[in-house]
């Protein structure tokens, strides 16, 4: 088999990934982009604001927060994105 020591660092490691593995990763990312992580605010329900990636299956209680708490949490998320 392949050991961790036989894989180089950086972009040269991509050459060591089997072609089927690359296709599998590409298909998975494509599935997420096209099927799961849709920006619902582009007219598709249930988008409340730009960047609202809730898809109706995962909510985590967003609707239970007050408008002030939602605004605060969106501000925190924006600042975290800027820090990254």
PEDA-V322365 format. One record per residue. N is the residue number from 1. RES is the residue in one letter. PHI is phi in whole degrees, 0 to 359 (NA if undefined). D_CENTER is the distance of its C-alpha to the mean C-alpha in Angstrom with 1 decimal. Layout:
# PEDA-V322365
n=<N & N>
res=<RES & RES>
phi=<PHI & PHI>
d_center=<D_CENTER & D_CENTER>
This chain:
# PEDA-V322365
n=<1 & 2 & 3 & 4 & 5 & 6 & 7 & 8 & 9 & 10 & 11 & 12 & 13 & 14 & 15 & 16 & 17 & 18 & 19 & 20 & 21 & 22 & 23 & 24 & 25 & 26 & 27 & 28 & 29 & 30 & 31 & 32 & 33 & 34 & 35 & 36 & 37 & 38 & 39 & 40 & 41 & 42 & 43 & 44 & 45 & 46 & 47 & 48 & 49 & 50 & 51 & 52 & 53 & 54 & 55 & 56 & 57 & 58 & 59 & 60 & 61 & 62 & 63 & 64 & 65 & 66 & 67 & 68 & 69 & 70 & 71 & 72 & 73 & 74 & 75 & 76 & 77 & 78 & 79 & 80 & 81 & 82 & 83 & 84>
res=<X & X & X & X & X & X & X & X & X & X & X & X & X & X & X & X & X & X & X & X & X & X & X & X & X & X & X & X & X & X & X & X & X & X & X & X & X & X & X & X & X & X & X & X & X & X & X & X & X & X & X & X & X & X & X & X & X & X & X & X & X & X & X & X & X & X & X & X & X & X & X & X & X & X & X & X & X & X & X & X & X & X & X & X>
phi=<NA & 263 & 259 & 297 & 292 & 276 & 262 & 287 & 264 & 72 & 293 & 294 & 290 & 298 & 296 & 273 & 283 & 300 & 301 & 297 & 293 & 297 & 296 & 296 & 295 & 298 & 295 & 294 & 295 & 298 & 300 & 298 & 293 & 271 & 246 & 250 & 269 & 274 & 281 & 294 & 284 & 276 & 112 & 273 & 294 & 254 & 297 & 257 & 200 & 302 & 89 & 282 & 264 & 294 & 247 & 89 & 262 & 245 & 234 & 59 & 80 & 303 & 289 & 276 & 277 & 288 & 299 & 293 & 295 & 297 & 296 & 295 & 292 & 295 & 296 & 298 & 295 & 297 & 295 & 296 & 294 & 292 & 290 & 287>
d_center=<31.5 & 29.3 & 29.4 & 27.0 & 29.9 & 30.1 & 26.7 & 26.9 & 24.6 & 22.5 & 22.0 & 25.1 & 23.3 & 21.4 & 24.9 & 25.4 & 22.6 & 24.3 & 23.7 & 22.7 & 19.9 & 18.5 & 18.7 & 17.0 & 13.9 & 14.1 & 14.6 & 11.7 & 9.2 & 11.4 & 11.4 & 7.7 & 8.1 & 11.6 & 11.8 & 9.1 & 6.6 & 9.9 & 11.0 & 13.8 & 15.9 & 17.1 & 19.8 & 18.2 & 18.7 & 17.7 & 16.2 & 18.1 & 16.9 & 14.8 & 11.1 & 11.8 & 8.9 & 11.3 & 12.4 & 15.6 & 14.9 & 13.1 & 14.8 & 15.8 & 18.9 & 17.7 & 20.8 & 23.0 & 22.6 & 25.2 & 24.5 & 25.2 & 22.8 & 20.0 & 21.0 & 21.2 & 17.7 & 16.2 & 18.4 & 17.4 & 13.6 & 14.8 & 17.1 & 14.6 & 12.7 & 16.1 & 17.1 & 14.5>
